[in-house]
Amino acid sequence: MYKSKFLKLLLLSLVIIVVISFSMFGCKTTTSTETTAAAETTAAATETTAGAETTAATTESTSQAKGVSVPQKETKIDLWFQDWAGGKAWTDAWVKVFEQKYPTIKVNVIYLPFEELNTKIFPSIAAGNEADLLMFYDEWLLGKDPSKIFGAITPELYTVDELKKVVNASTLPRETGSDGQVYGIPFCTGANAAGILIHKDLFDEAGIDPKSIKDWNDVKEVAKKLTKYDSSGKIKRSGILFTYTESANLFLNMIAEQGAADKLLNPQTGEWNFNIPEAKNAIEFLKSFVDEKIFDPQSGDYNTAFPNKIGAMLVIGPWALGAWKEQYPDLKLDYINMPHYPGTNSNVQTVVSWASYAISKRLEGDKRNAALIFLKETIENPDYFNIAFSNGYWVGVPNSQNYINYISQLAKEGKAPNRAAEIAAEVASDYVPTIKLLPTKISEPELIRNIIYPEMQNVFIGTKTVDQMLDYLTKTLTQKEKEQQ
């Protein structure tokens, strides 16, 4: 009996020794100590005050996930990313910081135009020749089960509950598979129609304080002061432009702000209904800018009209601030959070598209670990967003709870590192809590770009009446919705 006990104790001691030895000398995983050193190094590498301050404030949140090991030998992963000037500069800078922190991981970025990225991802996955890492927009998953498309993010990188603390929980439903696990990480949104881009110098010349704008009646009064006419009375400069598809987002939001979101679409039957007073109110209000000669719908493409000051204001997302920085460095631009629809006291965001990352289902071993580490660093390492805001590459809503909280606090204290970061904090604080997505299965490009916006333009230029537009939207979107069911 004593011999038996002695053997058991001896065996237990050997097991403990093995476990301790493995934990000290086994395969490498990132620890909080390593992350602290790496965060300090990346802060120095970016050479931005904002980066250093934020990294110091949030080091504890960047420890590596349990069970994901850093590759010991060089591991290359390919990334498909949307090609736009700011996004390319941002990603190139970030990959350098990331590879400095993880020298065994090499990221090969392949840039694709938005349209190509949109049409290439799913056929490539079906053919088995997609990239290891994929940038996409979450609304592209409408009607799809992501568990059949991408590799799982949870529970290996995070548990679902952990992930909901890292990013906003409301951003995860489209990325969640039929098995309850999450298959993509939404990292940011350009926040379409979150507000109005303005030429600050034109406001200053007219003696207008942007902070005086609270609702859309205020917008109209300011737009009247900013509109310029030629000798014949024709508009030379519109006070505001609705010449981009985000005005269609605004139209839907205005309907919802009047309390009619549930009237607009019945998700059970797939029936849309724009033949309601709230929809008529919204489009007639927007049309009044044309009728009162404040907005010229023939002013041309917003990409040239607004930068050339053919419009003093433009309904768009804050992403445009970063998109135009390098192209038009002399412009003095600023941003106003979206004013309320007259008679209401809050905004509603009905259509939101989150830029997201996913990994290929084909990945395993070092490649899978490398891709997961890249995702975690992107969403948790503050230097990722600091690169964008410090250099003006991008402005929008970062889907990182720690980063939003930190920058929002700095903004409240008047210590935001720059105007871009301050705008991001302001937009995030006003935008994310107001998201109330329409339960549509129609994709954003189809809903906003292909159907609603062209109909609005028809009303603006007078080729259709308001009633004709609303009837067309009701019938066309109902047909499209039922096709998706």
C-alpha positions in Angstrom: 0.0 0.0 0.0 2.8 2.5 0.9 4.7 1.4 -2.2 1.7 2.1 -4.3 1.3 5.6 -2.8 5.0 6.3 -3.3 4.8 5.3 -7.0 1.8 7.6 -7.5 3.5 10.5 -5.9 6.6 9.9 -8.0 4.5 9.8 -11.2 2.6 13.0 -10.2 6.0 14.8 -9.6 7.3 13.8 -13.0 4.1 15.1 -14.7 4.4 18.4 -12.9 8.1 18.7 -14.0 7.1 18.1 -17.6 4.3 20.6 -17.6 6.6 23.3 -16.0 9.3 22.6 -18.5 6.9 22.9 -21.5 5.5 26.1 -20.2 9.0 27.6 -19.9 10.7 26.2 -23.0 7.9 25.0 -25.3 6.6 26.6 -28.5 6.6 30.4 -28.5 3.4 32.4 -28.0 3.2 36.2 -27.5 3.2 37.2 -23.9 2.1 40.5 -22.3 5.8 41.3 -21.6 6.7 40.7 -25.3 3.7 42.8 -26.4 4.8 45.7 -24.1 8.3 45.7 -25.7 6.8 45.4 -29.2 4.3 48.1 -28.6 7.1 50.4 -27.5 9.1 49.5 -30.6 6.2 50.1 -33.0 5.4 53.4 -31.3 8.9 54.5 -31.9 8.8 53.2 -35.5 5.7 55.2 -36.4 7.3 58.3 -34.8 3.9 59.8 -33.9 3.1 61.4 -30.5 -0.4 60.0 -30.8 0.9 56.5 -31.4 3.2 56.6 -28.4 0.6 57.9 -26.1 -2.1 55.5 -27.2 0.3 52.5 -27.1 1.3 53.3 -23.5 -2.3 53.7 -22.5 -3.5 50.4 -24.0 -0.6 48.0 -23.7 -2.4 45.6 -21.4 -5.2 45.0 -24.0 -2.8 43.7 -26.7 -1.6 40.4 -25.2 -1.7 37.5 -27.6 -4.6 35.1 -27.6 -4.2 31.8 -25.9 -3.3 28.9 -28.2 -2.1 30.9 -31.2 1.7 30.5 -31.7 4.0 32.8 -33.5 5.6 30.9 -36.4 9.3 29.9 -35.7 10.2 29.9 -39.4 9.4 32.4 -42.1 5.7 32.2 -43.1 4.3 34.2 -46.0 0.6 35.1 -46.2 -1.2 36.8 -49.1 -3.7 39.5 -48.4 -6.4 40.9 -50.8 -7.1 44.5 -49.9 -9.2 47.2 -51.5 -7.2 49.6 -53.7 -7.6 53.2 -52.9 -4.9 55.8 -52.3 -5.3 56.2 -48.5 -6.0 52.6 -47.9 -2.9 51.5 -49.8 -0.6 54.0 -48.0 -2.2 52.9 -44.6 -1.8 49.2 -45.3 1.7 49.5 -46.6 2.8 51.4 -43.5 1.0 49.0 -41.2 2.5 45.9 -42.7 6.0 47.4 -42.1 5.1 47.9 -38.4 3.6 44.4 -38.2 6.5 42.7 -39.8 8.9 44.5 -37.5 7.0 43.1 -34.5 6.7 39.6 -36.0 9.8 39.1 -38.2 8.9 35.6 -39.1 5.6 36.6 -40.7 5.7 38.2 -44.2 2.5 39.8 -45.6 2.2 40.1 -49.4 -0.6 42.7 -50.1 -2.4 42.4 -53.4 -4.5 45.5 -54.1 -7.8 45.1 -56.0 -10.3 47.8 -57.0 -13.6 47.8 -55.1 -15.6 46.3 -58.0 -13.0 43.6 -58.6 -12.7 42.7 -54.9 -16.5 42.5 -54.7 -16.9 40.2 -57.6 -13.8 38.1 -57.2 -13.9 36.8 -53.6 -16.7 34.3 -53.6 -15.9 32.7 -57.0 -12.3 32.4 -56.0 -13.2 30.7 -52.7 -15.4 28.3 -54.7 -12.4 27.5 -57.0 -10.0 27.2 -54.0 -7.6 30.0 -55.2 -8.5 32.8 -52.9 -5.9 34.7 -50.8 -5.0 33.6 -47.3 -6.4 36.9 -45.8 -9.4 38.6 -47.3 -10.7 42.1 -46.9 -14.4 42.3 -47.6 -17.6 44.2 -46.6 -20.0 42.5 -44.2 -23.0 43.2 -46.3 -21.6 41.0 -49.0 -22.5 38.1 -46.7 -26.3 38.8 -46.9 -28.0 35.5 -47.6 -24.8 33.5 -47.0 -23.6 31.3 -44.2 -20.0 32.5 -43.4 -19.2 29.2 -41.8 -19.4 27.6 -45.3 -17.1 30.3 -46.7 -14.3 31.4 -44.3 -12.1 29.9 -41.7 -13.3 30.3 -38.1 -12.0 33.2 -35.9 -13.6 31.9 -32.7 -13.0 30.1 -30.4 -9.3 29.8 -31.2 -8.4 33.5 -31.5 -11.2 34.7 -29.1 -14.2 33.2 -27.6 -17.4 34.8 -28.9 -17.9 36.6 -25.6 -14.3 37.9 -25.6 -14.7 39.2 -29.2 -17.8 41.1 -28.2 -15.7 43.0 -25.7 -13.0 43.8 -28.3 -15.4 45.0 -31.0 -18.9 46.3 -31.0 -21.2 43.4 -30.6 -23.8 44.9 -33.0 -21.3 44.5 -35.8 -21.0 40.7 -35.6 -24.4 39.2 -36.7 -23.5 39.0 -40.4 -20.1 37.5 -39.6 -21.6 34.8 -37.4 -22.1 31.4 -38.9 -24.9 28.9 -38.4 -22.8 27.2 -35.7 -22.7 30.3 -33.6 -19.0 30.9 -34.2 -17.6 34.1 -35.8 -15.9 34.0 -39.2 -14.9 37.6 -39.8 -13.7 40.6 -37.9 -15.2 44.0 -38.9 -12.4 46.5 -38.3 -13.8 49.8 -39.5 -16.4 51.6 -41.5 -16.2 54.7 -43.6 -19.5 55.6 -41.9 -21.5 56.4 -45.1 -23.8 59.4 -44.7 -22.6 59.9 -41.1 -22.5 63.6 -41.7 -21.6 66.4 -44.1 -18.1 67.3 -45.5 -17.5 71.0 -45.6 -15.1 73.5 -47.1 -14.1 75.2 -43.8 -12.7 78.3 -45.6 -16.0 79.0 -47.3 -17.7 78.7 -43.9 -15.1 81.1 -42.4 -15.6 83.6 -45.3 -19.3 83.6 -44.7 -18.9 83.9 -40.9 -20.8 80.6 -40.3 -20.0 78.4 -37.3 -20.4 74.8 -38.3 -21.5 74.0 -34.7 -24.6 76.1 -35.2 -26.0 73.4 -37.5 -28.3 71.1 -35.4 -31.1 69.9 -37.8 -31.7 69.9 -41.5 -33.6 73.2 -41.4 -30.3 74.7 -40.2 -28.5 73.0 -43.1 -30.9 74.7 -45.5 -30.4 78.1 -44.1 -26.6 77.7 -44.2 -26.7 76.3 -47.7 -28.6 79.4 -48.9 -25.8 81.6 -47.6 -23.2 79.5 -49.3 -24.9 79.3 -52.7 -23.5 81.5 -55.5 -25.2 82.5 -58.7 -24.0 83.9 -62.0 -25.5 87.0 -63.6 -28.3 85.0 -65.2 -29.3 83.5 -61.8 -27.9 80.1 -62.6 -26.1 78.3 -59.7 -22.3 78.7 -59.9 -21.8 77.0 -56.5 -24.3 74.8 -54.7 -24.7 75.4 -51.0 -24.8 71.6 -50.7 -24.4 68.6 -53.0 -26.4 65.4 -53.0 -24.5 64.1 -56.0 -23.2 60.8 -54.5 -24.9 57.6 -53.6 -24.7 58.3 -49.8 -27.7 60.7 -50.3 -29.7 57.4 -50.7 -28.5 56.4 -47.3 -29.6 59.7 -46.0 -33.1 59.3 -47.6 -33.6 55.9 -45.8 -32.3 57.4 -42.5 -34.7 60.3 -42.7 -37.6 57.9 -43.1 -36.4 55.9 -40.1 -35.9 59.0 -38.0 -39.6 59.8 -38.4 -40.3 56.5 -36.7 -41.2 54.6 -39.9 -38.4 52.0 -40.2 -40.7 49.2 -39.4 -43.2 50.4 -42.0 -40.6 50.4 -44.7 -39.9 46.7 -44.9 -41.7 43.6 -43.7 -38.9 41.0 -43.4 -41.4 38.1 -43.1 -43.1 38.8 -46.4 -40.3 40.6 -48.1 -42.5 43.6 -49.0 -41.2 47.1 -49.1 -43.5 50.1 -48.9 -42.4 53.6 -49.8 -45.9 54.8 -50.3 -46.0 56.1 -46.8 -46.1 59.7 -45.6 -42.6 59.5 -44.0 -41.0 58.5 -47.3 -42.8 61.3 -49.1 -41.7 63.8 -46.5 -38.1 62.8 -46.8 -37.8 62.9 -50.6 -39.8 66.1 -50.8 -37.6 67.8 -48.2 -34.5 66.8 -50.2 -36.1 67.9 -53.4 -36.8 71.3 -51.9 -33.0 72.1 -52.1 -33.4 71.8 -55.9 -36.7 73.8 -55.9 -35.2 76.6 -53.9 -32.1 76.7 -56.1 -29.7 75.7 -53.4 -28.5 72.5 -55.0 -27.9 72.0 -58.8 -28.4 68.3 -59.6 -26.5 68.8 -62.9 -23.3 69.9 -61.0 -21.5 66.7 -62.1 -19.6 63.9 -60.4 -18.9 64.7 -56.7 -15.3 63.6 -57.2 -14.6 66.8 -59.2 -17.5 69.0 -58.2 -16.8 69.1 -54.5 -13.0 69.5 -54.6 -13.4 72.2 -57.2 -15.8 74.1 -54.8 -18.8 73.7 -57.1 -20.4 72.7 -53.8 -19.8 74.1 -50.3 -21.0 71.0 -48.5 -21.4 67.3 -49.5 -23.3 64.5 -47.9 -20.8 61.7 -47.5 -18.9 59.6 -45.0 -15.8 60.9 -43.1 -13.8 58.5 -45.2 -13.6 61.2 -47.9 -11.3 63.3 -45.7 -8.6 60.7 -46.0 -9.4 59.8 -49.6 -8.8 63.4 -50.8 -5.9 64.4 -48.5 -3.0 63.6 -50.9 -5.0 64.5 -54.1 -6.0 67.9 -52.8 -3.6 68.9 -50.0 -4.6 72.6 -50.2 -8.2 72.0 -49.4 -9.4 73.1 -45.9 -11.9 70.4 -45.1 -13.8 69.6 -42.0 -16.8 67.4 -41.0 -20.1 67.9 -39.3 -21.9 65.0 -37.7 -25.2 64.3 -39.3 -27.9 66.8 -38.4 -31.3 65.6 -37.3 -34.4 65.4 -39.5 -36.5 68.5 -38.7 -38.8 67.8 -35.7 -36.8 64.8 -34.5 -33.9 64.6 -31.9 -31.8 61.7 -33.0 -30.2 60.1 -36.0 -30.8 56.5 -37.3 -28.3 54.6 -39.5 -30.2 52.1 -41.5 -27.5 50.8 -43.9 -24.0 50.2 -42.6 -21.2 48.4 -44.3 -18.2 47.3 -42.2 -14.8 46.7 -43.8 -13.9 43.2 -42.4 -11.1 40.6 -42.5 -11.5 36.9 -42.9 -9.1 34.0 -43.4 -9.2 31.2 -45.9 -10.7 27.9 -44.8 -7.7 26.2 -46.4 -5.2 27.6 -43.9 -3.7 25.4 -41.2 -0.6 25.3 -39.1 1.8 28.3 -39.3 -0.2 30.0 -42.0 -3.4 30.0 -40.0 -1.6 31.2 -36.9 0.1 34.0 -38.9 -3.2 35.1 -40.3 -5.0 35.1 -36.9 -2.1 37.0 -35.3 -2.5 39.6 -38.1 -6.2 40.0 -37.4 -5.6 40.4 -33.6 -3.0 43.0 -34.1 -5.1 44.9 -36.5 -8.0 45.2 -34.1 -6.1 45.6 -30.9 -2.8 47.3 -31.6 -3.4 51.1 -31.4 -0.7 51.8 -33.9 -2.9 50.4 -36.6 -5.4 53.3 -36.4 -2.8 55.8 -35.3 -1.1 55.3 -38.7 -4.3 56.3 -40.5 -5.3 59.2 -38.3 -1.8 60.7 -37.9 -1.1 60.7 -41.6 -4.6 61.4 -42.8 -4.8 58.2 -44.8 -8.3 57.4 -43.6 -11.0 58.8 -41.3 -14.0 56.9 -40.1 -15.2 54.7 -37.3 -12.7 52.2 -35.9 -14.3 49.0 -34.6 -12.0 48.7 -31.6 -13.6 49.3 -28.2 -10.3 50.2 -26.5 -9.3 52.6 -29.2 -12.7 54.4 -29.4 -12.8 54.8 -25.6 -9.3 56.2 -25.5 -9.6 58.7 -28.3 -13.0 59.7 -27.1 -11.7 60.5 -23.7 -8.8 62.5 -25.2 -11.2 64.4 -27.4 -13.4 65.3 -24.4 -10.3 66.6 -22.6 -9.3 68.6 -25.7 -6.2 66.5 -26.1 -7.0 64.6 -29.4 -3.7 64.2 -31.3 -5.2 65.7 -34.5 -8.5 66.7 -36.1 -8.8 63.3 -37.9 -8.7 61.4 -34.6 -11.1 63.9 -33.1 -13.5 63.4 -36.0 -13.2 59.7 -35.6 -14.1 59.9 -31.9 -17.0 62.3 -32.6 -18.5 60.2 -35.4 -18.0 56.9 -33.5 -19.8 58.3 -30.4 -22.8 59.6 -32.5 -22.9 56.9 -35.2 -22.5 53.5 -33.7 -25.3 53.9 -31.0 -27.7 55.0 -33.7 -27.3 51.9 -36.0 -30.7 50.2 -36.7 -30.1 48.1 -39.7 -33.0 47.5 -42.1 -33.5 43.7 -42.2 -33.0 43.6 -46.0 -31.3 40.8 -47.8 -30.5 43.1 -50.8 -26.9 44.1 -51.0 -25.8 47.7 -50.5 -24.5 48.2 -54.1 -27.9 47.0 -55.4 -30.1 48.8 -52.9 -28.3 52.1 -52.6 -26.2 52.5 -55.8 -28.3 50.7 -58.4 -31.9 51.4 -57.4 -32.5 54.2 -54.8 -29.9 56.7 -55.8 -30.7 56.7 -59.6 -34.4 57.2 -58.7 -33.6 60.2 -56.5 -31.6 61.7 -59.3 -34.6 61.3 -61.6 -36.7 63.3 -59.1 -34.0 65.9 -58.7 -33.7 66.5 -62.5 -37.4 66.3 -63.1 -37.7 63.1 -65.2 -39.9 61.5 -62.5 -42.4 62.7 -59.9 -42.0 61.9 -56.3 -45.0 59.6 -56.4 -43.6 57.8 -59.4 -40.3 57.3 -57.6 -41.9 55.9 -54.5 -44.2 53.6 -56.4 -41.2 52.3 -58.4 -39.1 51.7 -55.3 -42.0 49.8 -53.6 -42.5 47.4 -56.5 -38.8 47.0 -57.6 -37.4 46.4 -54.1 -40.2 44.1 -53.1 -39.4 42.0 -56.2 -35.7 42.0 -55.4 -36.3 41.1 -51.7 -38.5 38.2 -52.5 -35.9 36.9 -55.0 -33.5 36.7 -52.1 -35.9 34.7 -49.8 
